[in-house]
Every structure is written in structure tokens, then in C-alpha cells.
Amino acid sequence: MVFTSLILSPASTNGNGLAKDFLVTPPPTAAIIPRPRRIILIRHGQSEGNVDESVYTQVPDPKIGLTKKGVVEAEECGKRIRKLIESDEADDWQVYFYVSPYKRTLETLRGVGKAFESSRIAGVREEPRLREQDFGNFQDREQMRVEKAERILYGRFFYRFPNGESAADVYDRITVSHGLTLRVFLMRWYKWTVEQFERLVMQTGLGGRYSLLVHHNHEELRDFGLTEEMLIDHEWQKIARPGELNYDCLTTGPSFFKHFDDTWKQQ
């Protein structure tokens, strides 16, 4: 049986669903405990807070949901992930989902899950440690701007927001990873140092999508551990617009899912 683990975590700074793929090859002698062939990280679709930051002053962060566009992004992401898994040409595959308990990630899970019938889902686990970084009191927007500016001066990894968390706190609580969070996962996965984490910068490209290649070059990112497929995807992200999907780049339970009627086969 071939397993794929999918981890969904919220991120309040980006409104686009994003999937990153890591191929996991277990040692030949490690056949006793099943291990996933792939671990795929999924960032939630566009949320209400991504469109209007004032929402954070009125609605608790865990209760902020997706926009209509975010729902569509989640469903498209599920189709892309299924296509990626089927490219392995294994017949007996299943997926296992780990999801943050935030509303926007649960809604993303339901959208992604529409690409999979029940027989393909091995299980779902809600994992609170995958939640977004706690940024403290969102009600004072001006103070939050000041604190985010201070974080840049102090260092993004160790700076702790008042009544909130630092990236180091997120590092301590995640089993795999999260928000800011997906970058912290990469830090643990690739064993980056704090200095390397501080140097990694994501900026928006010409079309408004985030890409590591806006600030970094290919050689730097290879040193960080990114594969050629990831670099190709980030080249596309530099010019892509929000909502667009890169169809040419593959690297990019009943209480959770409501769609098990196999209508996906007719799409």
C-alpha cells in the first residue's frame, strides 16, 4: 500500500492555495512501519482575512473562513494533487490528511477532499499543533504594524509578539509544520540553521504571487535544498497572478468530507 500524507496549515499572510511536494524514500530495511511515499504541504485558499485585514479586529483568527475564490482554489488544488499521486502509476494508493483546526484550513480540506473518493482516504487527523502562528492582539492594527516592523529589526525567528508567539515557539510545538509555518517546516526538514532561516525571503513577483526567486537566485536555493522542479515552479510564481494554476508543474472521514457520491468521475 502506498501512502501519501497531506498536511494543511493556515497562513494569514498569503491568500493563495499552495502545495509543495516532498518525495520520501524510506531505507530498504525500514519496511516494518509503513511510511508515506510523499508528504505534501498545503496552504489554505484565499481567506476573508487575506482580502480585508480589518476582519481580524472583529473575528477570532481560528474562525476566519475562506472566500468563494478560496473554495475554488482548494478544489483545484485537490485535482492537482490527485494528478500528482496518479503519476506514480501505483494502483493501491491512499492519502492521509493532517489538518489544523482553523476554519479556513478545514474548509480547504473539504475542497481538496472532493478529488478523492472514500476508498482513497486512509484517514484524517485534526492536529492543533499545525495551527497558525499566534500574532497576539489583532484588534489594534496600528500596533500590529509597529510590532511587525520591530520583528524585522530583531530577527523573524526569535521575535515574540506580545501575547503571541515567535517562530521559535512554532518550531517547538510543530510535529511537522506550519504558517509562517511552512517555512519552519522546511527549516526542520532541511536542517537549516537559524541564520539560514533569517536569510530566506519570500517576496511578491510581477503578478502578485510569492516566489523565493524574487529575492534569491537558483544557486542560493539549491544550497537551501530546493530541487530543480521546485525552482521551475518558483520561476513560474515570479510572473503568475493570484488564482492561476501551473498545470505543467507537478511539484507545486464523513465528519470532514461531504462529497462521497463519486460525482468527481463525471467532471
Number of C-alpha atoms within 10 A of each C-alpha: 11 16 20 21 20 23 27 33 31 32 25 22 13 21 24 23 25 18 20 17 18 15 12 12 10 13 7 6 6 9 9 6 7 11 17 19 19 18 21 20 23 28 27 35 33 29 28 21 22 21 13 9 14 15 16 21 14 11 14 12 20 16 12 20 23 26 18 12 15 25 24 18 26 29 20 18 26 22 17 22 23 15 14 16 19 12 10 11 9 11 9 10 18 20 22 18 21 20 24 23 22 24 18 30 29 22 21 32 29 19 25 26 27 22 24 21 16 18 11 15 17 15 13 20 14 17 18 15 20 26 25 25 22 19 18 14 16 20 15 12 14 9 12 17 12 10 17 15 12 14 17 12 10 12 16 20 20 15 19 20 19 13 9 12 17 21 22 15 16 24 20 11 14 18 13 19 27 30 24 21 23 23 17 22 20 18 19 16 13 12 13 15 11 14 10 12 18 14 12 15 14 15 14 18 21 12 13 14 22 22 22 20 23 18 13 15 11 17 11 12 17 13 10 17 15 16 15 13 14 20 20 15 20 21 17 18 26 20 17 20 17 17 17 12 18 14 10 8 14 18 22 24 14 9 7 14 19 12 17 16 10 13 11 13 9 5 5
